[in-house]
Structure formats: C-alpha cells, structure tokens
Amino acid sequence: MERIWGSLYEAAKKNLVSKEVSDYIMTGNTSCAILGHNNKIYSGSSITSNSIISCSAEKSAIINMFNDHEYVIDKIVVLNELEEIIMPSESSLEYLLELNPNYGDIEVLESLEKDKVLKMMDIIPKWWGTYRNRK
C-alpha cells in the first residue's frame, strides 16, 4: 500500500477533536483528509448544529483545498470518533462526484490494515451525472 494512506490517516486523526462549542453546536466528531492533485494534504472536521451551519468533515476538507486554489481530489480518508475509517457520507459522495469530472478515479480508503482502497466508480457505479461527462 502506498505510504500516503498512512499520512492521510494521521492527518485525519489529528483533526478528530470532538468539542461541544455550545448547547447547539458540536465540532470534530468526524474528520477527513484528502490528497489534492497537487500532492498536498487538506483536512477538515465536521460541524453539527441545529441550523444551516452544519458541515461534514469531507466538505470542510474540500473547502480548505479550495482556499488553496486546488480543485481536484486524488484520495480521501474519513474517520469517525473512534478513529475508525468510514465511507464518505451520501451527501458528500454526491459533492465529490459533482466536483471532479474524472470522479471515478478518486480513491477512498476502506481499510488501512487490509490495504483496501476503493475507487469512486466502485462505490457509485451508476451515478446519475455520468451522462454529462460523455458530452
């Protein structure tokens, strides 16, 4: 397995700091690290609230990537509060698919111990937006 997966896991783990900001807002119960096409690692953590400010860890990491003027994702790792690798949320998967015209090439870590990596095209093989990529 590529060493970058260990670096991505550690970057995500570093952001996994659960904090109750107020009675209504919690942050850091999930985290994400992504490798941009520029070979830089971007990370983010979740924000959960009762209002519109909620943001997944995946979107938080993508926002950090956008702030660096990078727009292509090569690899992604998402962790839950137990430091377990999880799949990106459904809404985040949609966002990832919309972001990258070569969405099928994005690699998602499923298991560090078992050296298991999935490609987005394996997770969502019949995404509704693929017809736009054939134009």
TIPANU-135543 format. One line per field, with one value per residue: x, y, z of N, C-alpha, C, O, CB in turn. Coordinates in pm, 1 decimal. Glycine has a CB too. Layout:
BEGIN
n.px <- (X/...)
n.py <- (Y/...)
n.pz <- (Z/...)
ca.px <- (X/...)
ca.py <- (Y/...)
ca.pz <- (Z/...)
c.px <- (X/...)
c.py <- (Y/...)
c.pz <- (Z/...)
o.px <- (X/...)
o.py <- (Y/...)
o.pz <- (Z/...)
cb.px <- (X/...)
cb.py <- (Y/...)
cb.pz <- (Z/...)
This chain:
BEGIN
n.px <- (84.8/42.1/244.2/130.4/-130.3/-112.7/-17.9/-235.8/-432.3/-324.7/-330.6/-606.3/-676.5/-553.0/-719.3/-941.0/-1102.4/-1328.3/-1559.7/-1782.0/-1917.3/-2119.7/-2446.6/-2575.8/-2406.4/-2166.2/-1837.3/-1588.4/-1641.1/-1627.4/-1373.3/-1169.7/-931.3/-784.0/-614.1/-492.7/-467.4/-234.7/-63.0/-78.1/-189.9/-509.5/-719.1/-1011.1/-1278.7/-1594.4/-1892.3/-2161.9/-2492.4/-2806.4/-2883.9/-2838.1/-2564.0/-2426.8/-2176.4/-2014.0/-1722.5/-1587.1/-1666.2/-1561.9/-1284.8/-1259.6/-1326.5/-1104.9/-914.1/-1005.3/-955.9/-688.2/-670.0/-689.1/-850.4/-894.7/-937.4/-748.4/-726.9/-900.8/-974.8/-1183.2/-1273.2/-1437.4/-1553.1/-1427.8/-1187.4/-1205.2/-1201.2/-1429.7/-1680.8/-1730.3/-2003.4/-2336.8/-2430.2/-2188.8/-2057.2/-2201.3/-2130.7/-1853.9/-1859.0/-1976.6/-1783.1/-1549.7/-1466.7/-1349.1/-1446.9/-1454.1/-1196.8/-1114.9/-977.6/-1076.9/-1011.1/-1071.2/-981.8/-702.5/-544.6/-601.4/-514.1/-700.7/-850.1/-1091.9/-1230.8/-1411.3/-1587.2/-1646.0/-1787.7/-2012.4/-2135.5/-2324.2/-2380.8/-2599.5/-2507.0/-2320.2/-2373.2/-2326.5/-2052.6/-2001.5/-2055.1)
n.py <- (-118.4/224.0/467.8/712.1/679.8/620.4/867.2/1029.8/915.5/976.4/1256.8/1301.3/1189.3/1363.9/1586.1/1499.6/1596.3/1612.9/1853.3/2033.8/2314.1/2486.9/2474.7/2399.4/2347.2/2122.1/2012.3/1834.1/1553.5/1379.8/1335.6/1429.8/1366.8/1472.3/1412.5/1637.3/1698.3/1827.5/1707.8/1785.2/1763.1/1806.4/1882.9/1841.9/1894.5/1785.4/1986.8/2008.7/2107.1/2259.2/2425.3/2575.7/2584.8/2345.9/2112.4/1865.4/1663.5/1599.4/1799.7/2018.0/1969.6/1985.4/2253.9/2373.1/2288.8/2419.9/2682.4/2693.8/2707.0/2468.7/2209.9/1945.7/1619.0/1343.4/1133.9/1012.2/1005.0/919.7/953.5/825.8/911.2/716.6/674.2/511.3/404.5/525.8/530.3/805.6/1033.0/1009.4/1252.6/1384.2/1218.1/1270.2/1538.0/1510.3/1369.1/1556.2/1749.8/1660.3/1591.2/1353.8/1168.5/895.2/814.1/895.5/785.1/598.0/529.7/222.9/32.1/43.5/-149.4/-378.8/-304.0/-195.7/-27.2/167.5/270.0/557.5/496.9/236.7/251.5/407.6/313.0/376.7/655.3/931.6/1160.6/1090.1/1100.1/1359.8/1374.9/1248.0/1413.7)
n.pz <- (0.0/-67.9/94.5/140.2/228.5/501.4/591.0/524.2/689.3/944.3/932.6/923.7/1168.7/1345.6/1333.9/1462.8/1700.7/1923.2/2021.6/2219.4/2126.4/2192.8/2347.4/2121.5/1911.0/1784.0/1716.3/1527.0/1556.3/1346.4/1098.6/817.0/560.9/263.2/-42.1/-259.5/-614.7/-644.4/-474.9/-207.6/130.3/264.2/534.3/742.5/979.7/1112.3/1154.1/1355.6/1394.1/1491.8/1298.5/973.3/950.9/972.6/866.3/683.9/756.0/524.8/340.3/475.1/456.6/179.6/138.0/259.1/76.8/-155.8/-73.3/-111.7/-377.0/-519.4/-694.5/-754.4/-644.7/-538.3/-347.8/-54.3/295.6/562.1/901.0/1194.7/1530.7/1680.6/1568.5/1351.8/1014.3/783.0/524.4/299.0/363.6/221.5/110.0/85.7/-92.4/-324.8/-360.3/-403.7/-644.1/-815.5/-814.8/-948.3/-1277.6/-1353.9/-1171.2/-1110.1/-1068.4/-816.7/-515.9/-232.4/99.5/247.9/431.6/631.9/755.8/606.2/362.4/177.7/-80.2/-242.1/-554.4/-659.8/-869.1/-811.5/-577.7/-635.1/-902.0/-1100.4/-1121.9/-1149.0/-1281.5/-1473.0/-1745.2/-1830.2/-1847.8/-2080.2/-2286.2)
ca.px <- (0.0/116.0/267.5/47.5/-251.8/-80.9/-10.4/-373.1/-498.0/-273.3/-381.3/-747.2/-678.2/-511.5/-835.7/-1051.7/-1108.3/-1468.5/-1576.3/-1913.8/-1892.3/-2230.0/-2555.7/-2633.7/-2306.0/-2056.0/-1742.5/-1480.0/-1671.0/-1572.5/-1268.8/-1138.6/-810.9/-785.0/-492.8/-522.0/-388.1/-106.9/7.6/-89.4/-295.4/-602.6/-802.9/-1122.4/-1361.5/-1737.5/-1963.4/-2300.1/-2576.0/-2948.6/-2908.6/-2780.5/-2418.0/-2370.0/-2086.0/-1945.1/-1575.9/-1543.4/-1682.7/-1467.5/-1153.0/-1267.4/-1320.5/-963.9/-845.7/-1044.6/-887.7/-552.2/-688.6/-678.5/-988.9/-901.6/-907.4/-696.4/-751.1/-977.5/-989.6/-1278.5/-1270.8/-1539.8/-1499.3/-1349.7/-1070.6/-1230.0/-1220.8/-1567.6/-1704.2/-1789.0/-2149.1/-2403.1/-2430.0/-2050.6/-2028.0/-2260.1/-2046.8/-1728.4/-1887.7/-2001.0/-1660.5/-1442.1/-1516.9/-1294.2/-1484.9/-1429.1/-1057.1/-1089.6/-960.4/-1130.2/-955.5/-1169.7/-913.8/-557.9/-486.0/-619.2/-469.6/-815.3/-885.2/-1197.4/-1244.1/-1548.1/-1672.6/-1688.9/-1883.2/-2135.0/-2106.8/-2423.7/-2418.1/-2688.0/-2440.0/-2217.3/-2406.5/-2265.9/-1912.3/-1992.2/-2088.2)
ca.py <- (0.0/349.1/530.5/831.7/645.5/637.8/1011.6/1081.2/867.6/1054.6/1393.9/1298.2/1159.5/1486.6/1676.1/1433.1/1653.1/1642.8/1967.4/2094.8/2457.5/2545.9/2377.9/2371.0/2318.5/2031.6/2000.7/1737.9/1412.7/1307.6/1413.9/1386.4/1417.6/1446.4/1443.6/1710.3/1659.8/1895.8/1627.1/1843.0/1705.9/1901.2/1812.4/1916.8/1820.7/1812.1/2082.0/1962.7/2202.9/2256.4/2525.1/2552.3/2590.2/2211.5/2085.2/1737.3/1669.7/1594.4/1932.6/2105.5/1946.9/2037.6/2399.7/2406.4/2267.5/2531.3/2803.3/2685.5/2710.3/2333.4/2168.3/1804.8/1525.8/1212.6/1032.8/1063.0/921.0/975.7/882.3/856.8/949.0/604.8/666.1/407.0/451.9/511.3/581.2/940.4/1035.0/1012.1/1388.7/1415.3/1143.6/1348.2/1657.2/1464.5/1332.9/1678.9/1828.9/1610.6/1525.6/1217.8/1123.8/752.4/792.1/929.0/666.0/609.7/425.8/143.3/-32.5/60.8/-278.5/-476.6/-241.3/-195.2/102.9/162.2/385.4/610.0/427.5/111.8/284.4/453.0/285.2/429.6/789.3/998.1/1267.2/1043.6/1134.8/1489.1/1352.2/1191.3/1518.8)
ca.pz <- (0.0/-73.9/224.9/153.8/302.5/643.3/614.0/521.5/811.7/1056.4/918.5/964.4/1312.5/1414.6/1338.1/1531.4/1835.1/1948.1/2112.1/2225.2/2120.0/2269.4/2364.2/1991.7/1807.2/1815.3/1606.9/1538.5/1584.0/1230.9/1033.3/681.5/495.8/119.9/-116.4/-381.3/-730.6/-626.2/-373.4/-74.3/213.8/323.2/630.5/798.9/1074.8/1099.0/1239.1/1367.3/1465.9/1459.4/1194.8/841.5/955.6/972.9/755.4/701.3/757.2/386.0/281.9/543.2/394.8/42.5/149.1/282.9/-50.3/-242.6/-26.5/-164.6/-522.9/-574.0/-718.3/-793.8/-535.9/-578.2/-244.4/60.0/415.0/657.8/1029.1/1294.3/1661.3/1736.1/1480.8/1252.3/877.0/735.5/389.8/297.3/372.6/91.2/53.7/48.5/-215.0/-434.3/-376.4/-464.3/-782.0/-890.2/-816.6/-1033.4/-1398.9/-1353.0/-1037.8/-1091.5/-1032.3/-676.6/-433.8/-97.0/185.9/321.5/543.7/633.3/793.7/498.4/237.6/87.3/-136.6/-343.4/-643.7/-655.3/-965.4/-749.6/-471.5/-702.3/-1043.0/-1194.5/-1077.3/-1245.8/-1354.5/-1566.6/-1883.4/-1862.8/-1878.6/-2216.2/-2385.3)
c.px <- (88.6/128.3/177.6/-79.3/-229.8/-74.9/-149.3/-448.8/-453.8/-322.0/-527.6/-757.2/-645.1/-628.4/-953.9/-1054.6/-1251.4/-1480.8/-1719.2/-1892.1/-1996.9/-2334.2/-2611.0/-2534.2/-2195.7/-1965.2/-1645.2/-1514.9/-1646.7/-1467.9/-1235.6/-1004.8/-818.7/-649.1/-535.0/-431.0/-249.0/-18.9/12.6/-205.5/-377.2/-692.0/-912.5/-1197.6/-1505.6/-1783.5/-2108.6/-2377.9/-2721.5/-2983.3/-2836.0/-2627.2/-2352.5/-2287.3/-2016.0/-1794.3/-1521.8/-1552.1/-1587.1/-1327.5/-1150.3/-1260.7/-1176.3/-881.7/-877.0/-972.1/-742.5/-553.4/-657.3/-820.4/-1003.0/-855.2/-856.8/-735.2/-824.8/-984.9/-1085.8/-1276.0/-1389.5/-1472.9/-1417.7/-1221.0/-1081.0/-1250.7/-1364.4/-1575.1/-1757.1/-1941.5/-2210.0/-2401.9/-2289.1/-2009.2/-2080.8/-2173.9/-1915.0/-1747.6/-1907.6/-1873.8/-1564.0/-1498.0/-1462.6/-1322.4/-1449.1/-1288.2/-1025.5/-1082.5/-1004.7/-1072.8/-1067.4/-1106.8/-762.9/-488.9/-492.4/-574.2/-581.4/-853.8/-991.5/-1187.3/-1389.9/-1639.5/-1718.6/-1793.8/-2017.6/-2115.5/-2203.9/-2475.2/-2495.8/-2615.2/-2339.7/-2248.3/-2345.4/-2120.3/-1893.8/-2019.7/-1964.4)
c.py <- (123.8/411.6/651.1/802.8/660.7/785.6/1074.3/1040.2/952.2/1199.1/1401.6/1278.0/1283.5/1584.3/1618.7/1475.3/1698.5/1754.0/2018.0/2245.6/2534.0/2437.2/2330.5/2326.7/2228.2/2025.7/1886.4/1594.9/1322.5/1398.0/1351.4/1444.5/1378.2/1482.9/1512.3/1663.4/1724.1/1826.1/1691.1/1775.3/1818.4/1823.9/1903.7/1830.2/1867.3/1922.9/2036.5/2065.5/2183.4/2355.3/2487.7/2548.2/2451.5/2185.8/1952.3/1759.5/1672.5/1733.4/2032.7/2092.0/2003.0/2190.0/2444.6/2389.5/2382.3/2660.1/2808.0/2682.6/2575.5/2280.5/2022.1/1717.3/1394.6/1103.1/1097.1/957.4/992.7/888.5/922.1/884.1/838.9/580.7/551.9/471.5/423.9/564.4/724.2/931.7/1044.1/1151.3/1429.5/1340.6/1219.4/1470.0/1620.7/1432.5/1457.6/1760.1/1788.1/1541.7/1383.2/1152.5/979.1/720.9/826.5/798.6/694.7/495.7/355.1/77.1/-15.2/-72.8/-380.5/-422.8/-235.3/-52.5/80.9/284.3/429.3/536.8/291.6/135.6/324.3/435.0/347.8/565.3/859.8/1100.4/1221.5/1081.7/1268.6/1474.8/1295.3/1293.0/1564.4)
c.pz <- (0.0/65.8/247.1/234.1/452.3/679.5/615.2/647.2/930.7/1051.6/961.2/1115.6/1394.7/1429.9/1414.1/1678.5/1858.8/2053.3/2103.4/2235.6/2200.0/2289.0/2230.6/1885.2/1861.3/1693.6/1633.8/1571.0/1463.0/1167.2/898.3/638.6/349.1/60.9/-244.5/-493.7/-727.2/-521.8/-235.4/-1.2/275.2/419.3/681.2/897.4/1062.1/1193.0/1238.6/1448.3/1427.0/1349.4/1066.5/842.9/955.3/847.7/782.9/702.3/614.5/321.9/346.0/483.2/252.3/42.9/172.4/155.4/-146.9/-203.3/-72.9/-318.7/-588.3/-585.1/-757.1/-677.6/-594.0/-479.2/-126.9/170.8/508.9/783.2/1115.2/1429.0/1729.0/1656.9/1380.1/1116.0/836.5/592.8/399.3/303.3/232.8/29.1/12.5/-77.0/-335.7/-464.2/-445.2/-612.0/-868.7/-908.5/-926.1/-1157.1/-1413.5/-1218.4/-1010.6/-1047.2/-887.0/-596.6/-290.7/-14.1/260.5/443.0/530.1/661.2/680.6/363.0/134.2/48.7/-242.7/-432.6/-638.2/-752.1/-911.8/-641.8/-531.7/-852.9/-1142.7/-1147.5/-1187.2/-1331.5/-1458.6/-1711.1/-1923.3/-1901.4/-2018.2/-2323.5/-2458.3)
o.px <- (195.8/33.9/151.5/-131.0/-318.3/-121.2/-177.7/-521.3/-537.6/-351.6/-568.3/-838.0/-702.8/-635.3/-1056.9/-1014.7/-1290.5/-1419.5/-1771.3/-1853.6/-1966.1/-2312.8/-2685.1/-2573.6/-2139.3/-2012.4/-1622.9/-1426.3/-1645.9/-1473.1/-1269.2/-969.4/-855.2/-580.1/-604.1/-330.1/-157.7/86.3/98.2/-305.1/-322.4/-735.3/-907.6/-1182.7/-1534.0/-1722.3/-2170.9/-2335.6/-2754.5/-3099.7/-2779.5/-2567.0/-2230.8/-2321.9/-1965.0/-1745.1/-1422.7/-1457.7/-1536.9/-1259.4/-1050.4/-1195.6/-1130.7/-790.0/-787.1/-931.8/-680.8/-450.5/-605.0/-902.3/-1113.2/-748.5/-915.4/-771.9/-814.1/-999.0/-1071.8/-1276.6/-1436.6/-1350.4/-1345.8/-1153.8/-980.3/-1309.9/-1414.6/-1485.3/-1822.0/-2001.3/-2142.2/-2375.8/-2272.0/-1934.3/-2012.2/-2147.4/-1869.8/-1662.7/-1860.3/-1859.3/-1503.0/-1570.1/-1525.3/-1234.9/-1416.7/-1262.3/-918.7/-1170.1/-975.0/-1084.1/-1148.5/-1171.1/-703.5/-387.9/-399.6/-593.6/-559.8/-885.4/-982.7/-1140.4/-1479.8/-1757.1/-1817.8/-1878.8/-2123.0/-2082.8/-2167.8/-2595.7/-2461.7/-2657.3/-2279.5/-2156.1/-2315.2/-2069.2/-1782.1/-2008.5/-1972.4)
o.py <- (126.1/408.1/688.4/892.2/708.6/825.3/1161.6/1121.0/995.3/1257.7/1497.1/1342.9/1305.2/1657.4/1684.9/1400.2/1808.3/1747.6/2042.2/2297.1/2633.0/2321.8/2232.4/2274.4/2252.7/2033.5/1847.4/1519.1/1200.2/1520.3/1236.3/1556.6/1265.6/1572.6/1453.8/1596.9/1681.1/1877.8/1655.8/1735.9/1913.4/1712.7/2025.6/1708.1/1974.3/1948.8/2026.9/2106.2/2101.9/2367.6/2378.9/2510.5/2442.8/2230.3/1929.9/1862.0/1739.8/1779.0/2122.4/2192.2/2061.1/2249.1/2542.2/2467.5/2435.7/2737.8/2914.5/2658.7/2570.3/2303.0/1978.1/1738.8/1341.0/992.8/1217.3/838.0/1112.7/765.7/1035.8/880.6/866.0/479.3/502.1/578.8/312.8/635.1/759.5/835.8/1082.2/1166.4/1502.0/1393.7/1231.1/1501.1/1692.1/1465.1/1462.9/1831.5/1873.8/1442.8/1300.4/1089.8/944.4/612.9/789.9/712.9/800.3/379.1/418.8/66.6/-54.2/-105.8/-459.2/-488.0/-266.1/30.7/-12.0/389.8/348.6/515.9/236.6/50.0/280.7/530.5/369.3/587.4/849.0/1125.6/1304.7/1094.2/1288.6/1554.6/1294.1/1261.5/1651.7)
o.pz <- (60.5/144.9/361.4/301.1/523.2/786.4/697.2/705.3/1009.9/1155.7/1027.2/1182.0/1501.2/1528.7/1427.5/1767.5/1819.5/2159.9/1994.6/2340.6/2266.3/2251.8/2225.7/1781.0/1968.0/1580.2/1748.4/1610.5/1476.9/1180.0/870.5/675.2/315.3/109.2/-327.9/-470.0/-797.7/-484.2/-154.2/-62.0/331.1/389.1/665.0/898.8/1008.3/1296.6/1132.8/1556.5/1340.9/1311.3/1055.3/742.3/938.7/738.2/892.6/655.0/586.4/257.4/278.3/461.5/209.9/-43.3/112.7/129.6/-211.9/-289.9/-73.3/-381.9/-699.7/-496.0/-789.7/-620.1/-688.1/-519.5/-102.4/144.4/532.7/774.4/1110.3/1439.7/1825.2/1675.9/1329.7/1104.4/853.4/547.0/497.7/254.6/137.3/-90.3/-85.6/-159.1/-437.2/-580.4/-534.7/-695.0/-982.3/-1007.8/-990.0/-1144.1/-1479.5/-1158.8/-897.0/-994.0/-838.1/-608.0/-234.8/-51.8/327.8/547.4/429.6/599.0/661.8/260.4/16.9/133.8/-323.0/-389.9/-614.8/-722.0/-959.6/-617.2/-485.5/-923.3/-1258.4/-1135.0/-1304.9/-1444.4/-1526.3/-1791.8/-2040.9/-1979.9/-2069.9/-2441.9/-2544.8)
cb.px <- (-96.1/47.3/412.8/10.8/-296.3/52.4/76.5/-447.2/-465.7/-121.3/-365.8/-823.8/-578.9/-396.2/-879.3/-1039.3/-1006.5/-1543.8/-1476.0/-1999.1/-1891.4/-2291.7/-2667.9/-2704.4/-2244.9/-2107.7/-1666.5/-1390.9/-1814.9/-1685.6/-1142.1/-1249.9/-679.8/-898.3/-407.6/-506.6/-461.0/-130.8/147.6/-110.2/-235.9/-686.8/-719.2/-1216.4/-1310.3/-1817.1/-1947.7/-2307.8/-2531.3/-3031.1/-2864.6/-2827.4/-2374.3/-2480.5/-1982.3/-1984.5/-1516.8/-1628.2/-1827.4/-1464.3/-1118.8/-1397.3/-1412.0/-905.9/-886.8/-1196.9/-893.5/-480.8/-600.3/-587.6/-1049.0/-815.1/-1032.6/-544.9/-617.0/-1120.2/-850.2/-1423.5/-1139.7/-1642.7/-1611.6/-1434.3/-944.8/-1353.2/-1120.8/-1668.7/-1803.8/-1744.5/-2196.9/-2546.3/-2486.8/-1955.6/-2089.4/-2404.3/-2019.2/-1674.9/-2011.8/-2105.8/-1592.2/-1352.5/-1479.6/-1141.5/-1631.3/-1457.6/-968.9/-1201.0/-813.6/-1287.0/-853.9/-1231.8/-950.5/-516.8/-556.7/-764.7/-350.5/-934.5/-760.0/-1337.6/-1199.5/-1548.8/-1598.2/-1569.6/-1828.5/-2168.3/-2105.6/-2541.2/-2293.2/-2802.1/-2372.2/-2202.0/-2558.2/-2278.4/-1850.9/-2088.0/-2155.5)
cb.py <- (0.3/447.0/572.3/886.6/502.2/569.6/1078.4/1030.7/717.5/1051.3/1443.0/1185.6/1046.9/1554.2/1709.7/1278.8/1772.0/1515.6/2081.0/2039.1/2505.4/2672.2/2438.9/2490.1/2449.4/1888.6/2132.9/1783.5/1398.6/1267.7/1422.6/1428.3/1361.9/1525.6/1315.2/1860.9/1698.7/2040.8/1600.5/1998.0/1614.6/1975.4/1759.6/1966.9/1839.6/1685.5/2232.9/1821.0/2347.7/2286.0/2664.5/2659.4/2666.1/2107.5/2201.3/1637.7/1549.3/1492.9/1980.4/2074.0/1795.3/1990.2/2449.8/2318.3/2131.6/2552.5/2811.3/2559.8/2818.7/2239.1/2253.0/1778.0/1501.4/1218.5/968.5/1104.4/893.4/983.4/910.2/740.3/989.2/476.6/649.3/320.5/383.6/587.1/490.0/1018.1/1153.1/963.3/1490.0/1381.3/1002.1/1391.9/1723.3/1340.9/1243.6/1762.7/1818.6/1514.5/1607.8/1218.9/1142.9/679.7/872.8/1024.5/618.4/607.0/485.5/37.1/-182.5/166.0/-333.9/-518.9/-317.1/-266.6/175.3/153.9/350.8/759.1/408.9/38.9/398.2/603.8/139.0/330.8/871.3/1065.6/1354.5/893.1/1139.2/1584.4/1259.1/1076.6/1639.5)
cb.pz <- (122.3/-170.7/237.9/15.6/269.8/677.5/506.9/396.5/836.9/1057.2/772.7/889.4/1345.2/1338.3/1198.5/1519.1/1852.9/1994.0/2078.1/2346.4/1974.6/2196.7/2447.1/1944.1/1753.5/1854.7/1586.7/1637.4/1629.6/1126.8/1122.2/583.5/563.5/50.0/-145.6/-359.0/-859.1/-585.5/-419.1/-81.6/324.4/213.5/747.5/688.8/1220.2/1125.9/1188.2/1433.9/1437.1/1583.0/1242.2/746.4/1078.5/984.6/736.4/589.1/834.6/306.5/297.9/693.0/393.2/-26.8/263.8/395.1/-112.1/-236.6/125.6/-109.1/-584.5/-483.8/-825.5/-920.5/-447.2/-591.8/-196.7/15.6/485.3/596.7/1104.0/1306.4/1751.4/1737.5/1563.6/1291.5/778.1/828.9/311.9/170.2/460.4/104.5/155.6/162.9/-209.2/-399.4/-239.0/-390.3/-788.3/-820.4/-684.9/-955.6/-1522.3/-1382.0/-1018.2/-1217.6/-1122.3/-619.6/-436.5/-96.4/285.4/230.4/551.2/738.5/916.1/490.4/180.3/152.0/-196.3/-278.0/-792.1/-686.8/-1098.1/-690.5/-382.2/-666.7/-1064.0/-1210.4/-1037.9/-1173.5/-1259.5/-1556.0/-1901.9/-1745.7/-1776.4/-2231.9/-2317.3)
